[in-house]
Amino acid sequence: MSNEIVKEKMFEKSEIEQTIQNKDGETVTSFTDPDKQAEVGFTNEKVPEEKVGFLNPDFGSIMVSQLLSDKQCDLLVKSLDDTLWQEGKIQGGFASDNTIKTEKIRSVKQQGLPMNVEGWPHKLIDNFAKQVNTQKTKFNILGFFNNDLPVVAKYEPGDYYDWHIDCGRDSSNRKLSFTINLTDPKDYDGGDIEFLGVTTNKEAIRKKGAITIFPSFLTHRVTKIERGKRLAIVGWIHGDTFK
């Protein structure tokens, strides 16, 4: 619950004081004057870089690259088992009264990503994601977790995935998310991955065999499929929880 400003007083030019009420109903005072802030321990002084630690301007990067060939995509699609598709429904978020929302935020079917005896394509994806992380995001990552392995998602007309993030209370170890398009973009309309407040190259993301890697805390969605069918590998690279 956010603090609500319930009263504001004007004092001399050098002092501005706001009286606010915290979530427990207690009255507290907030000083916006720099001198008053200094008295209670606030400072506007620049923190030395050595105390801040490593700064990485690319920590929120969205990276798109061609990973699989058309032939590899087709082989993966042929290896799928029609009897294994399961409904991927998720309910999430909180209403204004702090109760869990019950509306459906996702409509899609999914099954586990097949893997051959040599660990393909899991090893390929894991190695590529770690290379990207080394160059860009630089998170502390480990790789795949056995209880949260990649899946193949199937979007058909009317299917979608509303705005969401991939990490949270029940998935706190997800650090990087990825999706790999297995379908020719001419075979479907809609089904685009969009990121909140970020402009991306939609054509590059839609290419068959293209992988899109991004931090799991970025808000994103998959728009509704209007025509055809879209198949995509979806998964997460894990590590210790973000600090």
Secondary structure, 3 states (H helix, E strand, C coil): CCCEEEEEEECCCCCEEEEEECCCCCEEEEECCHHHHHHCCCCCCCCCHHHHCCCCCCCCCCEEEECCCHHHHHHHHHCCCHHHCEECCCECCECCCCCECCCECEECEEEECCCCCCCCCHHHHHHHHHHHHHHCCCCCCCECCCCCCCEEEEECCCCEEEEECCCCCCCCCEEEEEEEECCCHHHEEECCEEECCECCCHHHHHCCCEEEEEECCCCEEECCEEEECEEEEEEEEECCCCC
